[in-house]
Amino acid sequence: MRKSVLYIVVPCYKEQEVLPETARRLKKKMEDLIDTGKIDSKSRVVFVNDGSTDRTWEIIKDIHMK
């Protein structure tokens, strides 16, 4: 049986205070879903900066590099 590829799109606007924790929780959830065979390992979380004027974009880039 072919596993589904899941993409989660997260719009971000001035999220610098909560984004690291949000990313950590989503990463854990995705890993759990992959490990239990519910989704394909090609699945991704996509953070979209929606014009933030704080450090949101910098944090998104940092999360991506890790």
MARGU-392045 format. One record per residue (C-alpha): residue in three letters; z negated, y, x negated; residue number from 1. Coordinates in Angstrom, 2 decimals. Layout:
+------+---------+---------+---------+------+
! resn !      zz !      yy !      xx ! resi !
+------+---------+---------+---------+------+
!  ALA !       Z !       Y !       X !  NUM !
...
+------+---------+---------+---------+------+
This chain:
+------+---------+---------+---------+------+
! resn !      zz !      yy !      xx ! resi !
+------+---------+---------+---------+------+
!  MET !    0.00 !    0.00 !    0.00 !    1 !
!  ARG !    0.97 !    3.41 !   -1.33 !    2 !
!  LYS !   -1.86 !    5.93 !   -1.63 !    3 !
!  SER !   -1.48 !    9.40 !   -0.19 !    4 !
!  VAL !   -1.27 !   12.43 !   -2.46 !    5 !
!  LEU !   -3.64 !   15.14 !   -1.24 !    6 !
!  TYR !   -3.33 !   18.82 !   -2.11 !    7 !
!  ILE !   -6.18 !   21.12 !   -1.14 !    8 !
!  VAL !   -5.28 !   24.82 !   -1.21 !    9 !
!  VAL !   -8.25 !   27.14 !   -1.62 !   10 !
!  PRO !   -7.59 !   30.84 !   -0.97 !   11 !
!  CYS !   -9.93 !   32.91 !   -3.14 !   12 !
!  TYR !  -10.88 !   36.53 !   -2.58 !   13 !
!  LYS !  -13.79 !   37.95 !   -4.58 !   14 !
!  GLU !  -15.26 !   34.50 !   -5.16 !   15 !
!  GLN !  -16.65 !   34.97 !   -8.67 !   16 !
!  GLU !  -20.22 !   34.20 !   -7.58 !   17 !
!  VAL !  -19.45 !   30.88 !   -5.87 !   18 !
!  LEU !  -16.19 !   29.66 !   -7.38 !   19 !
!  PRO !  -17.67 !   27.59 !  -10.23 !   20 !
!  GLU !  -19.85 !   25.66 !   -7.77 !   21 !
!  THR !  -17.01 !   25.29 !   -5.27 !   22 !
!  ALA !  -14.77 !   23.89 !   -8.01 !   23 !
!  ARG !  -17.49 !   21.49 !   -9.17 !   24 !
!  ARG !  -18.01 !   20.13 !   -5.65 !   25 !
!  LEU !  -14.30 !   19.77 !   -4.95 !   26 !
!  LYS !  -13.75 !   18.03 !   -8.28 !   27 !
!  LYS !  -16.51 !   15.54 !   -7.48 !   28 !
!  LYS !  -15.11 !   14.89 !   -4.00 !   29 !
!  MET !  -11.59 !   14.37 !   -5.33 !   30 !
!  GLU !  -12.87 !   11.99 !   -8.03 !   31 !
!  ASP !  -14.78 !   10.00 !   -5.41 !   32 !
!  LEU !  -11.70 !    9.75 !   -3.17 !   33 !
!  ILE !   -9.54 !    8.65 !   -6.12 !   34 !
!  ASP !  -12.12 !    6.15 !   -7.37 !   35 !
!  THR !  -12.42 !    4.53 !   -3.94 !   36 !
!  GLY !   -8.63 !    4.28 !   -3.61 !   37 !
!  LYS !   -8.36 !    6.66 !   -0.66 !   38 !
!  ILE !   -6.00 !    9.09 !   -2.40 !   39 !
!  ASP !   -3.62 !    8.98 !   -5.35 !   40 !
!  SER !   -4.64 !   10.32 !   -8.76 !   41 !
!  LYS !   -1.75 !   12.80 !   -8.49 !   42 !
!  SER !   -3.80 !   14.70 !   -5.89 !   43 !
!  ARG !   -4.79 !   18.27 !   -6.78 !   44 !
!  VAL !   -6.91 !   21.24 !   -5.79 !   45 !
!  VAL !   -4.99 !   24.52 !   -5.93 !   46 !
!  PHE !   -6.94 !   27.78 !   -6.16 !   47 !
!  VAL !   -4.96 !   30.82 !   -5.01 !   48 !
!  ASN !   -6.23 !   34.27 !   -5.97 !   49 !
!  ASP !   -5.69 !   36.55 !   -2.99 !   50 !
!  GLY !   -5.83 !   39.95 !   -4.71 !   51 !
!  SER !   -9.41 !   39.84 !   -5.94 !   52 !
!  THR !  -10.64 !   42.79 !   -7.96 !   53 !
!  ASP !  -13.52 !   40.87 !   -9.53 !   54 !
!  ARG !  -13.40 !   38.04 !  -12.12 !   55 !
!  THR !  -12.01 !   35.46 !   -9.69 !   56 !
!  TRP !   -8.69 !   35.07 !  -11.51 !   57 !
!  GLU !  -10.39 !   34.72 !  -14.90 !   58 !
!  ILE !  -12.62 !   31.99 !  -13.47 !   59 !
!  ILE !   -9.61 !   30.18 !  -11.94 !   60 !
!  LYS !   -7.87 !   30.23 !  -15.33 !   61 !
!  ASP !  -11.02 !   28.93 !  -17.03 !   62 !
!  ILE !  -11.37 !   26.10 !  -14.51 !   63 !
!  HIS !   -7.72 !   25.20 !  -15.05 !   64 !
!  MET !   -8.16 !   25.00 !  -18.82 !   65 !
!  LYS !  -11.11 !   22.61 !  -18.44 !   66 !
+------+---------+---------+---------+------+
